[in-house]
């Protein structure tokens, strides 16, 4: 069972919306930039909320599920830091985790293109 609180939903969707919006201005089409922005904002929001939480003075508020946002028994700032690392690696290496398949890049389309070139009318001898 996945544990989630309302604060995490607000931080997740709010950060994702801001990340996607800013990506369209900064680097259109680059999903790593959106993830980097959203993850940074998500981590900062959760850390800021936990820092200002006065009910946990003297107790560990950085890992507690009751002190801030959490997803699957793990604080949201931890998920944010993990996503920041993944996004930076993708930006540095230039790799993409979600490759968009175009119809021309599928194996079936490549075979079809190869066969159509072989049996083209100009290739047939008279």
C-alpha positions in Angstrom: 0.0 0.0 0.0 1.4 3.4 -0.9 1.2 6.0 1.8 0.6 9.5 0.7 -0.7 12.6 2.4 -2.5 15.7 1.0 0.5 17.9 1.4 2.5 15.5 -0.9 -0.2 15.7 -3.6 -0.1 19.5 -3.4 3.7 19.6 -3.6 3.9 16.9 -6.4 1.3 18.4 -8.7 2.2 22.0 -8.0 5.9 21.3 -8.7 5.1 19.3 -11.8 2.9 22.1 -13.2 5.6 24.8 -12.5 8.3 22.5 -14.1 6.3 21.9 -17.2 5.4 25.6 -17.5 9.0 26.8 -17.1 10.3 24.1 -19.4 8.3 25.5 -22.3 10.1 28.8 -21.8 13.6 27.6 -21.0 14.1 24.5 -23.1 11.0 23.4 -25.1 11.0 19.6 -25.7 13.6 18.8 -23.0 11.9 16.7 -20.3 15.0 16.6 -18.1 14.8 20.3 -17.5 11.1 19.9 -16.4 12.1 17.1 -14.0 15.0 19.1 -12.6 12.9 22.2 -12.0 10.0 20.2 -10.5 12.2 18.0 -8.3 14.1 21.0 -7.0 10.9 22.9 -6.2 9.4 19.7 -4.6 12.4 19.2 -2.3 12.6 22.9 -1.3 8.9 23.0 -0.5 9.1 19.9 1.7 12.3 21.0 3.4 10.9 24.5 4.0 7.7 23.0 5.5 9.6 20.7 7.8 11.9 23.5 8.9 9.0 25.7 9.9 7.1 22.9 11.6 7.3 23.9 15.3 5.5 20.8 16.6 8.6 18.6 16.3 11.2 20.6 18.3 13.7 18.1 19.8 12.4 15.3 17.6 13.5 14.1 14.2 11.3 16.1 11.9 13.4 15.5 8.8 12.4 11.8 8.4 9.1 11.8 10.3 5.9 11.1 8.2 3.9 13.4 10.4 6.2 16.4 10.0 5.8 17.0 6.3 5.0 15.5 2.9 5.8 11.8 2.3 5.3 9.2 -0.4 5.6 5.5 0.2 7.0 5.9 3.7 9.8 8.2 2.4 9.9 12.0 2.8 9.2 14.0 -0.3 12.5 15.9 -0.1 14.3 12.5 -0.6 12.3 11.8 -3.7 13.2 15.3 -4.9 16.9 14.8 -4.4 16.8 11.4 -6.2 15.0 13.0 -9.2 17.5 15.9 -9.2 20.4 13.4 -9.5 18.6 11.5 -12.4 17.8 14.8 -14.2 21.4 16.1 -13.9 22.7 12.7 -15.2 20.3 12.9 -18.2 21.3 16.5 -18.9 25.0 15.8 -18.7 25.0 12.6 -20.8 22.3 13.7 -23.2 20.4 10.5 -22.7 16.6 10.4 -22.7 14.6 8.0 -20.6 11.4 8.4 -22.6 12.2 8.0 -26.3 9.4 9.0 -28.6 8.9 6.3 -31.3 8.1 7.8 -34.6 6.4 5.5 -37.2 9.6 5.5 -39.3 11.7 4.2 -36.5 9.8 1.0 -35.8 11.2 -2.3 -37.2 8.1 -2.9 -39.2 8.3 0.5 -40.9 12.0 -0.1 -41.6 11.2 -3.4 -43.3 8.4 -1.8 -45.3 10.7 1.0 -46.4 13.4 -1.5 -47.4 10.9 -3.7 -49.4 9.4 -0.7 -51.2 12.9 0.4 -52.3 13.6 -3.1 -53.6 10.4 -3.4 -55.6 10.2 0.1 -56.9 9.2 0.5 -60.6 12.5 2.1 -61.5 14.4 -0.9 -60.1 12.5 -3.4 -62.4 14.4 -4.2 -65.6 12.5 -4.2 -68.8 
